[in-house]
Amino acid sequence: MRGALLNGLKRFDEALAICRRAHEIEPGNSDICVKTGIVLRTMRRDEEALQWFERALALQPGSRDALHDKASVLTKLRRFDEAFEVYRQLKRADPRDTLADLGTAHLNLLLGDLDAGWSGREARWSLPSSYPRFQQPMWLGQDGIAGKTIVIAADEGLGDTIQFVRYVPMVLALGACVILAVQKPLLPLLSNVPGISQCIPVSEAADLAGVDIHCPIMSLPFAFRTTLAAIPAPVSYLPAPDPDRIQIWQERLGAPEKLRVGLVWSGNPNHLDDHNRSIPLRMFSRLLGEDAAFISLQKEPKAEDKAVLQEASRITDLTGQLADFADTAALISCLDLVITVDTSVAHLAGALGRPTWTLLSYTPDYRWLLDRDDSVWYPSMRLFRQREGRDWGEVIDQVGDALHKLIVVGAPSPPVSSDEIA
């Protein structure tokens, strides 16, 4: 338990030492092997983690926890066929294993089988959820909705809401009256989405009167049976930022003398995959040069990054004046380029149609697919990926080279599609 708590505190070396000592004391304990593997997985030592999950299964064949963790690490290692087989094994043992359904769905999405992926994600309703408890039926594309009032409600993260609000015009085109229910930090950004009747906090959605149906925003791709060829991907789809806010940010930034580059190096520290998505600012600092002006878009930096940021004279930090996502959108509109890890700002910049470079781990979140430099969701986005060595330094060097070329040429380079690579 102490090892698990140390892992949660991100004191990984201490956690690993504790787990190894526990294993020495009780080598026949399968749970200790699982916890040791989890620490190693968090440290991005996936091959070693897999060995510990195998040890756990040798001690306790069919261990549900060990099998789920094994499937997760096999996915990170891109051993996808083996991961699928582990999920099938879990389903044979327990047909009600929702986590196995979701793991399979996310694998399908990552590999581009969106039809199987979206339908598979609907299994999530078997798990505890903070989604509003509507009395009205859920709409998933099965019936006509002309003349009906539908609540489209956020059900996952901030970035997810920004990404999938693109479907609202498609719902409106079916003749429905749309009420948009989103997380409070997104209200100023999304209240002016064209065509909606109102935008409210998702916490108030279940109490609305006069509603006929509802749909979780993350279920809209399933409702519209979205395939790779049918992804709605306009260059921009969010309302234009408030001109007054833009003017305020222009005045704060001063006259543009150099290329303005926004930076985000870290995501939500509470995200389960944060260890694979965030990059220490000290490493990010290798991008900094005198030929561009760098502006931080990083809200609530981690303690170790805050100290580096205070020393980084080449990064302008005005984030204390960012009141909400609408402010961030206005600031992004004043920039020439956003360089970011996989976090909500990546979705915001992409949804605004701003040139965006997103840095991704070797096996990223499903929405980024595999081995392509463009995003199927955001035409203005270019993807920079880790290679098999999982080396962020190599990714930073690639971004640095591209940034140097951009400064010389004077305009953001477009993303490279997989067809062009072929």
C-alpha positions as CSV (number, residue, x, y, z in Angstrom):
1,M,0.0,0.0,0.0
2,R,2.9,2.4,0.8
3,G,4.3,1.6,-2.7
4,A,1.0,2.4,-4.3
5,L,0.7,5.7,-2.5
6,L,4.3,6.7,-3.4
7,N,3.4,5.9,-7.0
8,G,0.4,8.2,-6.7
9,L,2.7,10.9,-5.4
10,K,5.0,10.3,-8.4
11,R,7.9,9.3,-6.2
12,F,8.5,6.5,-8.6
13,D,11.9,5.3,-7.5
14,E,10.8,5.0,-3.9
15,A,7.6,3.2,-5.0
16,L,9.5,0.7,-7.0
17,A,12.0,0.0,-4.2
18,I,9.1,-0.6,-1.8
19,C,7.3,-3.0,-4.2
20,R,10.5,-4.9,-4.9
21,R,11.0,-5.3,-1.1
22,A,7.4,-6.5,-0.7
23,H,8.0,-9.1,-3.4
24,E,11.1,-10.3,-1.6
25,I,9.1,-10.8,1.6
26,E,6.2,-12.5,-0.2
27,P,7.2,-13.7,-3.6
28,G,4.0,-15.7,-4.1
29,N,1.7,-12.7,-3.8
30,S,0.2,-12.0,-7.2
31,D,-1.1,-8.5,-6.2
32,I,2.3,-7.3,-5.3
33,C,3.5,-8.3,-8.8
34,V,0.7,-6.3,-10.3
35,K,1.5,-3.3,-8.3
36,T,5.1,-3.5,-9.2
37,G,4.2,-3.7,-12.9
38,I,1.9,-0.7,-12.5
39,V,4.8,1.4,-11.1
40,L,7.1,0.3,-13.9
41,R,4.4,1.1,-16.5
42,T,4.0,4.6,-15.0
43,M,7.8,5.0,-15.3
44,R,7.3,4.1,-19.0
45,R,9.3,0.9,-18.6
46,D,6.7,-1.2,-20.4
47,E,8.8,-4.2,-21.2
48,E,9.7,-4.7,-17.6
49,A,6.1,-4.0,-16.5
50,L,4.9,-6.8,-18.8
51,Q,7.2,-9.2,-17.1
52,W,5.7,-8.5,-13.8
53,F,2.1,-8.9,-15.0
54,E,3.2,-12.2,-16.5
55,R,4.6,-13.2,-13.1
56,A,1.3,-12.2,-11.5
57,L,-0.6,-14.4,-14.0
58,A,1.7,-17.3,-13.3
59,L,0.9,-17.1,-9.6
60,Q,-2.8,-16.5,-10.2
61,P,-4.0,-17.5,-13.6
62,G,-7.0,-15.6,-14.8
63,S,-6.4,-12.6,-12.5
64,R,-8.7,-9.9,-13.9
65,D,-6.4,-7.0,-12.7
66,A,-3.3,-8.6,-14.1
67,L,-5.0,-9.3,-17.5
68,H,-6.3,-5.7,-17.8
69,D,-2.9,-4.3,-17.0
70,K,-1.3,-6.7,-19.4
71,A,-3.6,-5.6,-22.2
72,S,-2.9,-2.0,-21.4
73,V,0.9,-2.4,-21.6
74,L,0.7,-4.6,-24.7
75,T,-1.2,-1.7,-26.3
76,K,1.5,0.7,-25.4
77,L,4.0,-1.7,-26.9
78,R,1.9,-1.8,-30.1
79,R,1.4,-5.6,-29.7
80,F,-2.2,-5.1,-30.7
81,D,-3.1,-8.6,-31.7
82,E,-2.0,-9.9,-28.3
83,A,-3.9,-7.1,-26.6
84,F,-7.1,-8.0,-28.5
85,E,-6.7,-11.6,-27.4
86,V,-6.3,-10.7,-23.8
87,Y,-9.6,-8.7,-24.0
88,R,-11.3,-11.7,-25.6
89,Q,-10.0,-13.9,-22.7
90,L,-11.4,-11.4,-20.2
91,K,-14.8,-11.5,-22.0
92,R,-14.9,-15.3,-22.1
93,A,-14.3,-15.3,-18.3
94,D,-16.9,-12.6,-17.7
95,P,-19.2,-11.4,-20.5
96,R,-20.1,-8.4,-18.4
97,D,-16.5,-7.0,-18.3
98,T,-17.2,-3.5,-19.4
99,L,-13.5,-2.5,-19.1
100,A,-12.6,-5.2,-21.7
101,D,-15.3,-3.8,-24.0
102,L,-13.8,-0.3,-23.7
103,G,-10.3,-1.5,-24.1
104,T,-11.3,-3.2,-27.3
105,A,-13.2,-0.2,-28.5
106,H,-10.3,2.2,-28.0
107,L,-8.0,-0.3,-29.8
108,N,-10.4,-0.3,-32.7
109,L,-10.5,3.5,-32.8
110,L,-6.7,3.8,-32.6
111,L,-6.4,1.4,-35.6
112,G,-8.9,3.3,-37.6
113,D,-11.9,1.0,-37.3
114,L,-14.2,3.8,-36.1
115,D,-17.5,1.9,-36.7
116,A,-16.5,-0.8,-34.2
117,G,-14.9,1.7,-31.9
118,W,-17.8,4.1,-31.5
119,S,-20.3,1.4,-30.9
120,G,-18.0,-0.4,-28.5
121,R,-17.6,2.8,-26.4
122,E,-21.3,2.8,-25.6
123,A,-20.5,0.1,-23.1
124,R,-19.3,2.8,-20.8
125,W,-22.8,3.4,-19.5
126,S,-22.4,0.2,-17.4
127,L,-19.8,2.0,-15.3
128,P,-20.4,4.7,-12.6
129,S,-20.7,8.1,-14.3
130,S,-21.2,11.7,-13.4
131,Y,-23.4,12.1,-16.5
132,P,-26.7,13.8,-15.7
133,R,-29.6,11.5,-14.7
134,F,-32.1,12.4,-17.4
135,Q,-35.7,11.1,-17.3
136,Q,-35.9,11.5,-21.1
137,P,-34.6,8.8,-23.5
138,M,-31.1,8.9,-24.9
139,W,-30.9,9.6,-28.6
140,L,-28.2,7.7,-30.5
141,G,-29.2,8.4,-34.1
142,Q,-32.0,5.8,-34.2
143,D,-35.0,8.1,-34.8
144,G,-35.9,11.3,-36.5
145,I,-35.6,14.3,-34.2
146,A,-37.2,17.2,-36.3
147,G,-39.1,19.5,-34.0
148,K,-37.8,17.9,-30.8
149,T,-35.7,19.6,-28.1
150,I,-32.5,17.7,-27.4
151,V,-29.9,18.3,-24.7
152,I,-26.3,17.6,-25.9
153,A,-24.4,17.2,-22.7
154,A,-20.7,16.9,-21.9
155,D,-19.8,13.5,-20.5
156,E,-16.0,13.4,-20.4
157,G,-13.1,15.9,-20.5
158,L,-12.8,19.6,-21.5
159,G,-10.8,18.7,-24.7
160,D,-13.4,16.0,-25.6
161,T,-16.2,18.6,-25.4
162,I,-14.2,21.0,-27.6
163,Q,-13.5,18.3,-30.1
164,F,-17.0,16.9,-30.5
165,V,-19.0,20.2,-30.3
166,R,-18.3,20.1,-34.1
167,Y,-21.3,17.8,-34.4
168,V,-23.8,20.4,-33.1
169,P,-24.5,21.8,-36.7
170,M,-25.3,18.3,-37.8
171,V,-27.9,17.8,-35.1
172,L,-29.3,21.2,-35.9
173,A,-29.6,20.2,-39.6
174,L,-31.9,17.4,-38.5
175,G,-34.4,20.0,-37.4
176,A,-33.9,19.7,-33.6
177,C,-33.8,22.5,-31.1
178,V,-30.4,22.1,-29.4
179,I,-29.5,22.9,-25.8
180,L,-25.8,22.6,-25.1
181,A,-24.8,21.6,-21.6
182,V,-21.0,21.8,-20.9
183,Q,-18.5,22.2,-18.1
184,K,-18.5,25.6,-16.5
185,P,-15.0,26.6,-17.7
186,L,-16.3,26.2,-21.3
187,L,-19.4,28.3,-20.9
188,P,-17.9,31.6,-22.1
189,L,-16.3,29.8,-25.1
190,L,-19.3,27.8,-26.3
191,S,-22.3,30.0,-25.4
192,N,-22.3,31.6,-28.8
193,V,-22.2,28.4,-30.9
194,P,-24.5,29.3,-33.8
195,G,-28.0,27.8,-33.8
196,I,-28.2,26.6,-30.3
197,S,-31.1,27.8,-28.1
198,Q,-29.0,28.1,-25.0
199,C,-25.8,26.9,-23.3
200,I,-25.9,25.9,-19.7
201,P,-23.7,24.2,-17.1
202,V,-23.9,20.4,-17.4
203,S,-24.7,20.2,-13.7
204,E,-28.1,21.9,-14.4
205,A,-29.0,19.8,-17.5
206,A,-31.1,17.1,-15.8
207,D,-33.5,19.6,-14.3
208,L,-34.5,21.3,-17.5
209,A,-38.2,21.3,-18.5
210,G,-39.5,20.9,-22.0
211,V,-36.8,18.5,-23.1
212,D,-37.6,15.5,-25.3
213,I,-34.3,13.6,-25.6
214,H,-30.7,13.9,-24.7
215,C,-27.3,12.8,-26.2
216,P,-23.9,12.6,-24.6
217,I,-21.5,14.7,-26.6
218,M,-19.0,11.8,-26.8
219,S,-21.8,9.6,-28.3
220,L,-22.4,11.9,-31.3
221,P,-19.8,10.2,-33.5
222,F,-21.7,7.0,-32.9
223,A,-25.1,8.6,-33.5
224,F,-23.8,9.8,-36.9
225,R,-22.0,6.5,-37.6
226,T,-18.8,8.4,-38.3
227,T,-16.1,6.7,-40.4
228,L,-12.7,7.9,-41.3
229,A,-14.0,9.2,-44.6
230,A,-16.9,11.0,-43.0
231,I,-15.3,12.9,-40.1
232,P,-16.7,16.4,-40.0
233,A,-13.4,18.4,-40.1
234,P,-13.9,22.1,-41.1
235,V,-10.8,24.2,-40.7
236,S,-12.4,26.0,-37.8
237,Y,-15.8,25.5,-36.1
238,L,-15.8,27.5,-32.9
239,P,-17.3,31.0,-32.8
240,A,-14.7,33.7,-33.4
241,P,-13.2,35.1,-30.2
242,D,-14.5,38.3,-28.8
243,P,-12.7,41.2,-30.7
244,D,-12.4,43.2,-27.5
245,R,-10.6,40.3,-25.8
246,I,-8.3,40.0,-28.7
247,Q,-7.5,43.7,-28.6
248,I,-6.7,43.4,-24.9
249,W,-4.3,40.6,-25.6
250,Q,-2.7,42.4,-28.5
251,E,-2.0,45.3,-26.2
252,R,-0.5,43.1,-23.5
253,L,1.8,41.4,-26.0
254,G,2.9,44.6,-27.7
255,A,3.8,45.1,-31.3
256,P,4.6,41.8,-33.1
257,E,8.3,41.9,-33.9
258,K,8.9,38.2,-34.1
259,L,7.0,35.0,-34.8
260,R,4.7,34.5,-31.8
261,V,4.7,30.9,-30.5
262,G,2.4,29.7,-27.7
263,L,3.6,26.8,-25.5
264,V,1.9,24.1,-23.5
265,W,4.2,21.4,-22.1
266,S,2.0,19.7,-19.6
267,G,-1.5,18.3,-19.3
268,N,-3.8,17.5,-16.3
269,P,-1.6,15.8,-13.7
270,N,-4.6,13.7,-12.6
271,H,-5.1,12.2,-16.0
272,L,-4.4,8.5,-16.0
273,D,-2.0,8.8,-18.9
274,D,-0.3,12.0,-17.9
275,H,3.1,10.3,-17.6
276,N,2.9,9.6,-21.3
277,R,1.6,13.0,-22.4
278,S,3.4,15.7,-20.4
279,I,7.0,16.9,-21.0
280,P,9.2,18.6,-18.4
281,L,9.6,22.3,-19.2
282,R,13.3,22.0,-18.8
283,M,13.3,19.7,-21.9
284,F,10.8,21.9,-23.7
285,S,13.2,24.8,-23.1
286,R,15.5,23.5,-25.8
287,L,13.1,25.1,-28.3
288,L,13.7,28.5,-27.1
289,G,15.7,30.9,-29.3
290,E,16.1,34.5,-30.0
291,D,14.3,34.4,-33.3
292,A,10.8,33.9,-31.9
293,A,8.7,35.2,-29.1
294,F,7.4,32.4,-26.8
295,I,4.2,32.9,-24.8
296,S,3.1,30.4,-22.1
297,L,-0.4,29.0,-22.4
298,Q,0.3,26.7,-19.5
299,K,-2.2,27.0,-16.7
300,E,-1.2,25.7,-13.2
301,P,2.3,24.4,-14.0
302,K,3.7,21.7,-11.9
303,A,6.0,22.7,-9.0
304,E,9.2,21.6,-10.8
305,D,8.1,23.4,-14.0
306,K,7.1,26.6,-12.1
307,A,10.7,27.0,-10.9
308,V,12.0,26.6,-14.5
309,L,9.5,29.0,-15.8
310,Q,10.6,31.7,-13.4
311,E,14.1,31.3,-14.7
312,A,13.1,31.2,-18.4
313,S,13.4,34.8,-19.4
314,R,12.5,34.0,-23.0
315,I,9.0,32.8,-22.1
316,T,6.4,35.5,-21.5
317,D,4.0,34.2,-18.9
318,L,0.6,36.1,-18.8
319,T,-1.4,33.1,-17.8
320,G,-2.4,34.8,-14.5
321,Q,-4.6,37.0,-16.6
322,L,-6.3,34.1,-18.4
323,A,-9.8,34.0,-16.8
324,D,-11.4,31.2,-18.9
325,F,-11.2,29.3,-22.2
326,A,-12.6,32.3,-24.1
327,D,-9.6,34.3,-22.9
328,T,-7.3,31.5,-24.0
329,A,-9.0,31.5,-27.4
330,A,-8.5,35.2,-27.8
331,L,-4.8,34.9,-26.8
332,I,-4.3,32.0,-29.3
333,S,-5.8,34.2,-32.0
334,C,-2.9,36.6,-31.4
335,L,-0.3,33.9,-32.0
336,D,1.3,32.6,-35.2
337,L,1.7,29.0,-33.9
338,V,0.8,26.9,-30.9
339,I,3.1,24.1,-29.8
340,T,1.5,21.8,-27.3
341,V,1.3,18.3,-25.8
342,D,-2.0,16.3,-26.0
343,T,-4.2,18.5,-23.8
344,S,-7.3,20.7,-24.1
345,V,-5.4,23.6,-25.6
346,A,-4.5,21.3,-28.5
347,H,-8.2,20.9,-29.2
348,L,-8.9,24.6,-28.7
349,A,-6.2,25.7,-31.1
350,G,-7.2,23.1,-33.7
351,A,-10.9,24.0,-33.4
352,L,-10.0,27.7,-34.0
353,G,-8.2,26.7,-37.1
354,R,-4.9,28.1,-35.8
355,P,-1.6,26.5,-36.9
356,T,-0.9,23.9,-34.2
357,W,1.9,21.4,-33.6
358,T,0.9,18.6,-31.2
359,L,3.5,16.4,-29.6
360,L,2.4,12.8,-29.1
361,S,3.7,9.7,-27.3
362,Y,4.7,6.5,-29.2
363,T,1.2,5.0,-28.7
364,P,-1.1,8.0,-28.1
365,D,-4.8,8.5,-27.4
366,Y,-7.0,6.8,-29.9
367,R,-8.1,10.1,-31.6
368,W,-4.7,10.7,-33.1
369,L,-4.4,7.3,-34.8
370,L,-1.0,5.9,-35.7
371,D,2.0,6.9,-37.8
372,R,0.6,10.0,-39.5
373,D,1.7,13.6,-39.3
374,D,-1.7,15.2,-39.9
375,S,-4.8,15.0,-37.8
376,V,-8.1,13.7,-39.3
377,W,-9.9,16.0,-36.9
378,Y,-8.0,19.3,-37.3
379,P,-6.8,20.4,-40.8
380,S,-4.5,23.1,-39.3
381,M,-2.7,20.7,-37.0
382,R,0.6,18.9,-37.5
383,L,1.6,15.9,-35.4
384,F,5.1,15.2,-34.0
385,R,5.4,11.6,-32.6
386,Q,7.7,9.7,-30.5
387,R,9.4,6.8,-32.2
388,E,9.9,3.4,-30.7
389,G,12.5,4.6,-28.3
390,R,9.9,6.8,-26.5
391,D,12.4,9.7,-26.5
392,W,10.9,13.1,-26.0
393,G,14.2,14.7,-26.7
394,E,14.1,13.4,-30.3
395,V,10.6,14.9,-30.7
396,I,11.7,18.2,-29.4
397,D,14.6,18.2,-31.8
398,Q,12.2,17.5,-34.7
399,V,10.0,20.4,-33.6
400,G,13.1,22.6,-33.2
401,D,14.2,21.9,-36.8
402,A,10.6,22.6,-38.1
403,L,10.5,25.8,-36.1
404,H,13.8,27.0,-37.5
405,K,12.5,26.3,-41.0
406,L,9.3,28.2,-40.2
407,I,11.2,31.2,-38.9
408,V,13.3,31.3,-42.1
409,V,10.4,30.8,-44.4
410,G,8.0,33.0,-42.4
411,A,4.8,31.0,-42.5
412,P,3.6,27.8,-40.7
413,S,4.3,24.7,-42.7
414,P,1.1,22.6,-43.4
415,P,0.6,19.2,-41.9
416,V,1.8,16.3,-44.1
417,S,-0.9,13.7,-44.8
418,S,-0.2,10.0,-44.8
419,D,-1.0,9.9,-48.5
420,E,1.7,12.4,-49.2
421,I,4.2,10.3,-47.1
422,A,3.3,7.2,-49.1
